Amino acid sequence: MSEQRRRTLGLVLATIGIAFATAGLAFWFVIYRPRTTAINQAVLGIVVHVLFGYIVLVSGVVVYRSDLSAAECLVVTKRFVGGAGVMGLFAVWASISDLSSGVVTLRFVNELVVVGSIGAAAGVLVGLNRSRAMRNRRLVAEKADREETLVFLFQLLDHDIQNHLTVISGYADSIDSTAIDSRADPVAGIHDRTEDIERLLETANAVLKSETGSQEFERIDLSRVLREQVDVLRGDAPGAEIDTAIDEELHVESNQFVGEVFYNLLDNAVSHNPTEGLTVGVAATERSGGVVVDIVDDGDGIPSEIRGSAFEPGIRSEESDGDGIGLYLVRKLVESYDGRVAVRDRSPSGTRFRLWFPAA
């Protein structure tokens, strides 16, 4: 969405710049060219009437080719409109006596175009400078966040994979064709730990792609993905009651990792609550210019001391045996789809996760 706004703004600025330059040049030829004899006066007159429109035009091209966010484009727009408006008011004020009598002269229109183009050029340059400063701060913050994410991810992989490999090694050592401990099935244990490692690596891959921006999006029916993950939950937690209200044809722009978002949220509900007597609700509908998904449960809820930072890496309650990456992955993926996710308590108990995705 920010790319579309940026390109639209760039095209608008370029079009206005062309209009300023063309109108200024036309007015100069109509008003001043018949009275201009010296070549230096002609060059100066043309430059004054064309230059500032050209600056607006070039600024529009710069905006179109840049990577400014929607907020940064808004700064450019405000400064551009403000500069043009203020200088235009000066031109009106200078000709207020003629205008009050209902006379609009060609000279006034010429001054309005020239002075307005000066204000527009000054405003757009100030706006570009301001937006680039904002962009630089954003990039620095994103770089710091990315470095923190990668450090956390490597530490997580090192810790968890080492644990899984240690357990696998123990199972492998216990396999003896003459005597296998009947209290444990080492082959099943190896399979389980191998699946844990595979899922951990898939999660790491999803995080890396969301951080590097290398993912490719496509049109995906979110209702189908949700129903698939609900079926997975029914198989993993047969004791839980699952209520669904999922509309059909909920298309969003995402990728193959969008299922991880709902897997982690649904798994979070059954992992931190007793499944017997637990009710999990999944609702999805198109609203507010996008797709809204609610995932709720009537469990114990997220402890208040970690609720505000639940989507940060490594955050987990003291009772949790997880790795603290599930909700963090949810936030990273949803934000990479230009969406939003929030969590709050339910009354009298439980948790509600609300997600919003822009509609495809």
C-alpha positions, 0 to 999 in steps of 0.5 A: 500500500505504501508503494502505491501511495508513493508512486501516486504522489510522485506522479501527481507532483510530476504532473503539477510540475509540468503544469507549472512549467508549461503555464509559466512559459506560456504566460511569459510569451504572452505577457513579457515576450513582446516587451523583451529585447535583450537576450539576457532578460529573455533567458532570465524571464524564462528561467524564473517562469520554468525553473520552479515547476521543473524542481517540482517535476524532478522532485516527483520523479525522486519520490516515485523512485524512492522507498519512502513509507506512507507516513514519509510521503505524507510529510512531503505532501503537507510541505508541498501543499503548505508552501504552494498555499502560503505563497499563493496567498501572498499573490492574492494579498498583493492583488486584493484591491483588483480582486475585491472589485471583481477584476481578475487580470492575466498578470495576476494569474501569471503571478499566482502561477509563478509565486505558487510554483516557488512555494511548491518547490520550496515546500517539496524540497523541505518535505523531501529533506524531512522525509529522508531524515525520517527514513534514515531514522527508520532504517537505523531502527529496522537495522537494529531490530533485524540484528537483534532478531538474527542474534536471538534466532541463532541463539535459539537454533543453537540452544534448541537444536543442541537439546534435540540432538542430545536427546536423539543421541540418547535414544540412538544409544538405547537402541539394542536389538537384544534389549530395548527398554519397554518403558520408552520407544526410542524410534518414536522419540527420534522421529518426534525430535526430528520433526521438532527440528524440522519445524524449528528450521521452518520457523527460522526460515519464516523469520529470516524471510520476513526480516530480509524482505525476500518473500514473494506474495500471492493471492491466498484464500485465508478462509481455506488456510484457517480451516486447515489449521483448525483441522490440525488443532482438532487432531492435536487437541481432541479434548478442546471444543472448537467453534468457527465462524469463517466467511468464504472467499477471504483473499489476502496478499501473503505467502506460504508462511501465513499458516504459521501465523494461525498454527502458532496462535491456535497452538498457543491456546491449547499449549498453555491451558488444559484442553479438557473443557477448553473452548477455542473460537475462530472467526473471520470476516471482511471488514474495515477494508480488509480481513479481520480474524479473531482467535479466542479461548476461555483459558487462564489468559496471558499473565499481566506481567508479559502481556504488553511484550508478548510479541517480543522475542524470547518472552514467555511465562515462568510456567511455559516450556516454549522457546518464546518465538511463536508470538514473535513470529506471528507479529513479524509475519503479519507485519510483513503482510502490511497487517496488524495483530493485537492481544487482550484479555477476555471477560471473565477469563481467556485471551483474544487475538485480533488480526487485520490483513489488507484485502487483496 
